Amino acid sequence: MKKLLGSLKKLLAIFSPITLLTGGIFAGIILWGGFNTAMEVTNTMEFCISCHEMRDNVYEEYKETIHYKNPSGVQATCADCHVPRPWVYKVIRKIQASNELYHKALGTIDTKEKFDQHRWKMAKRVWDTMKSTDSRECRNCHALGTMDLSGQDRTARKRHARAEEQGETCIDCHKGIAHEEPEEPETSNHE
C-alpha cells in the first residue's frame, strides 16, 4: 500500500494542476467536437437513406413532393422535419432514435411488407409527436403569423385563417405532405 501511495505522489508531482486542467479542457473539446460531429452526420440525407428501409420506402415518396423539388429550390431534408433544432430536444430525439437502430438489427421493417405492416403505427407516432410540439419542426420554415394569406388560393386562405383562430397546428391538416398517408388499420370488435 505504501508503495502504491508513493507512486501516486510521484505521478501527481509530475502533473501540476495547470497541466491537468489544460489536459482536461483539451480532452473535453475533442470529446464535445466528436459528439457534435456525430450528431450532424446523423442529420444528413445520406445517413438517413443509407438503410434500405428508408431509401426504398418513404424516401421514394418524398422525392415526389414539394419538400424535395419546388420552384424556389429550397429542399427540406429528413432532419428538417424529424429532428428538432434546439440542442436539448435534438439530443432527446437522437436517444429515441436508438430504438430505431434496435429494430433495424431485429429486421422489424426490413421488407416492404413488414414496413407496410408497421407503417400506420410509425406514422401515428410521428404525428403525435408533432402535435405535442405544435409542429415545431414545420415552424422552422413555416409560420402562420408570417404567411401572406392573400397569396394563397381561397381554400388555403380560409383553412389557414381558421387554423390560426382555433389554435390548430400544421400536422392537423398536412399529414400526407411529405410521405403517403397510410390508411388507419381496421379495428376488430372481438370482445
VEXDREN-2710 file (C-alpha; in Angstrom, 1 decimal):
% VEXDREN-2710
k/r/px/py/pz
1/MET/0.0/0.0/0.0
2/LYS/2.8/2.4/0.9
3/LYS/4.4/1.7/-2.5
4/LEU/1.2/2.5/-4.3
5/LEU/0.8/5.8/-2.4
6/GLY/4.4/6.7/-3.1
7/SER/3.9/6.0/-6.8
8/LEU/0.7/8.1/-6.8
9/LYS/2.5/11.0/-5.1
10/LYS/5.3/10.9/-7.8
11/LEU/2.7/10.8/-10.5
12/LEU/0.9/13.9/-9.0
13/ALA/4.2/15.7/-8.7
14/ILE/4.8/15.3/-12.4
15/PHE/1.3/16.6/-13.3
16/SER/0.7/20.0/-11.9
17/PRO/-2.8/21.3/-11.5
18/ILE/-2.3/23.6/-14.6
19/THR/-1.3/20.6/-16.7
20/LEU/-4.3/18.6/-15.5
21/LEU/-6.7/21.5/-16.2
22/THR/-5.2/22.1/-19.6
23/GLY/-5.4/18.4/-20.5
24/GLY/-9.0/18.2/-19.2
25/ILE/-10.0/21.2/-21.3
26/PHE/-8.3/19.7/-24.4
27/ALA/-10.0/16.3/-23.8
28/GLY/-13.3/18.0/-23.3
29/ILE/-13.0/19.9/-26.6
30/ILE/-12.1/16.8/-28.5
31/LEU/-15.0/14.8/-27.0
32/TRP/-17.5/17.6/-27.5
33/GLY/-16.4/18.1/-31.0
34/GLY/-16.6/14.4/-31.8
35/PHE/-20.1/14.2/-30.2
36/ASN/-21.4/17.2/-32.2
37/THR/-19.8/15.9/-35.4
38/ALA/-21.6/12.6/-34.9
39/MET/-24.9/14.4/-34.3
40/GLU/-24.5/16.4/-37.5
41/VAL/-23.5/13.4/-39.6
42/THR/-26.7/11.6/-38.5
43/ASN/-28.7/14.6/-39.6
44/THR/-27.7/14.3/-43.3
45/MET/-29.9/12.9/-46.0
46/GLU/-27.2/10.5/-47.0
47/PHE/-27.2/9.0/-43.5
48/CYS/-31.0/8.8/-43.3
49/ILE/-31.3/6.9/-46.6
50/SER/-28.3/4.7/-46.0
51/CYS/-30.6/2.0/-44.8
52/HIS/-32.8/0.4/-47.5
53/GLU/-35.9/0.6/-45.2
54/MET/-35.9/4.4/-45.6
55/ARG/-34.4/4.6/-49.1
56/ASP/-36.8/2.2/-50.7
57/ASN/-40.0/3.3/-49.0
58/VAL/-40.5/6.8/-47.6
59/TYR/-37.6/8.4/-49.5
60/GLU/-39.1/7.4/-52.8
61/GLU/-42.4/9.0/-51.8
62/TYR/-40.6/12.2/-50.5
63/LYS/-38.9/12.7/-53.9
64/GLU/-42.3/13.3/-55.4
65/THR/-43.3/16.1/-53.0
66/ILE/-42.9/19.8/-52.9
67/HIS/-40.5/19.4/-50.0
68/TYR/-38.0/17.7/-52.3
69/LYS/-38.3/19.7/-55.5
70/ASN/-40.0/23.0/-55.9
71/PRO/-39.8/26.3/-57.8
72/SER/-37.8/28.0/-55.1
73/GLY/-35.1/25.3/-54.9
74/VAL/-35.4/25.0/-51.2
75/GLN/-35.3/21.4/-50.0
76/ALA/-36.4/20.1/-46.7
77/THR/-34.3/17.2/-45.6
78/CYS/-35.3/14.3/-43.3
79/ALA/-33.7/16.1/-40.3
80/ASP/-35.6/19.3/-41.1
81/CYS/-38.8/17.5/-40.4
82/HIS/-37.8/14.8/-37.9
83/VAL/-35.1/16.3/-35.8
84/PRO/-35.6/19.3/-33.6
85/ARG/-33.1/22.2/-33.9
86/PRO/-32.9/23.2/-30.2
87/TRP/-30.0/21.2/-28.8
88/VAL/-31.7/19.6/-25.8
89/TYR/-34.6/18.3/-27.9
90/LYS/-32.2/17.2/-30.6
91/VAL/-30.3/15.0/-28.1
92/ILE/-33.6/13.6/-26.8
93/ARG/-34.6/12.7/-30.3
94/LYS/-31.3/11.1/-31.0
95/ILE/-31.7/9.0/-27.9
96/GLN/-35.1/7.9/-29.0
97/ALA/-33.7/7.0/-32.4
98/SER/-31.6/4.3/-30.7
99/ASN/-34.9/2.4/-30.6
100/GLU/-34.9/2.6/-34.4
101/LEU/-31.4/1.1/-34.5
102/TYR/-32.6/-1.8/-32.3
103/HIS/-35.4/-2.5/-34.7
104/LYS/-33.0/-2.3/-37.7
105/ALA/-30.9/-5.0/-36.0
106/LEU/-34.1/-7.1/-35.4
107/GLY/-35.3/-6.7/-39.0
108/THR/-38.6/-5.4/-37.9
109/ILE/-39.2/-3.4/-41.1
110/ASP/-36.6/-4.9/-43.4
111/THR/-39.0/-5.8/-46.2
112/LYS/-41.7/-3.7/-47.9
113/GLU/-44.4/-6.0/-46.4
114/LYS/-43.1/-5.6/-42.9
115/PHE/-42.7/-1.8/-43.4
116/ASP/-46.3/-1.5/-44.6
117/GLN/-47.4/-3.6/-41.7
118/HIS/-45.9/-1.2/-39.2
119/ARG/-46.4/2.0/-41.2
120/TRP/-49.6/3.2/-39.5
121/LYS/-48.0/2.9/-36.0
122/MET/-44.8/4.6/-37.1
123/ALA/-46.7/7.5/-38.8
124/LYS/-49.0/7.9/-35.9
125/ARG/-46.0/8.2/-33.5
126/VAL/-44.5/11.0/-35.7
127/TRP/-47.9/12.8/-35.9
128/ASP/-48.5/12.6/-32.2
129/THR/-45.0/14.0/-31.5
130/MET/-45.6/16.8/-34.0
131/LYS/-48.9/17.6/-32.5
132/SER/-47.4/17.7/-28.9
133/THR/-44.7/20.1/-30.0
134/ASP/-47.1/22.4/-32.0
135/SER/-45.4/21.2/-35.2
136/ARG/-42.1/22.7/-34.1
137/GLU/-40.1/21.3/-37.0
138/CYS/-42.7/22.6/-39.5
139/ARG/-42.5/26.0/-38.0
140/ASN/-38.7/26.2/-38.6
141/CYS/-39.7/27.1/-42.1
142/HIS/-43.5/27.8/-42.0
143/ALA/-45.2/30.2/-39.5
144/LEU/-48.9/31.2/-39.6
145/GLY/-48.0/34.6/-38.4
146/THR/-45.8/35.4/-41.3
147/MET/-47.8/33.7/-44.0
148/ASP/-49.2/36.1/-46.7
149/LEU/-52.7/34.6/-46.8
150/SER/-53.6/36.9/-49.7
151/GLY/-51.1/35.0/-51.9
152/GLN/-52.9/31.7/-51.3
153/ASP/-55.9/30.3/-53.0
154/ARG/-59.3/30.9/-51.4
155/THR/-59.5/27.4/-49.8
156/ALA/-56.0/27.5/-48.3
157/ARG/-56.5/31.1/-47.1
158/LYS/-59.7/30.1/-45.2
159/ARG/-58.2/27.0/-43.7
160/HIS/-55.0/28.7/-42.5
161/ALA/-57.0/31.6/-41.0
162/ARG/-59.3/29.1/-39.3
163/ALA/-56.4/27.0/-38.1
164/GLU/-54.8/30.1/-36.5
165/GLU/-58.1/31.1/-34.8
166/GLN/-58.6/27.6/-33.5
167/GLY/-55.1/27.0/-32.3
168/GLU/-54.5/24.1/-34.7
169/THR/-51.1/23.0/-35.8
170/CYS/-49.6/22.1/-39.2
171/ILE/-49.9/18.3/-38.7
172/ASP/-53.6/18.6/-38.0
173/CYS/-54.1/19.1/-41.8
174/HIS/-50.8/18.2/-43.5
175/LYS/-50.2/14.6/-42.6
176/GLY/-49.6/13.5/-46.1
177/ILE/-47.4/16.4/-47.2
178/ALA/-44.0/14.6/-47.5
179/HIS/-45.0/11.0/-47.5
180/GLU/-48.0/9.0/-48.5
181/GLU/-50.5/9.0/-45.7
182/PRO/-51.1/5.4/-44.6
183/GLU/-54.6/4.1/-44.0
184/GLU/-55.6/3.5/-40.5
185/PRO/-56.0/-0.2/-39.9
186/GLU/-59.4/-1.6/-39.3
187/THR/-60.0/-2.4/-35.7
188/SER/-61.9/-5.6/-34.9
189/ASN/-64.6/-5.6/-32.3
190/HIS/-63.7/-9.0/-30.8
191/GLU/-64.6/-8.6/-27.2
END
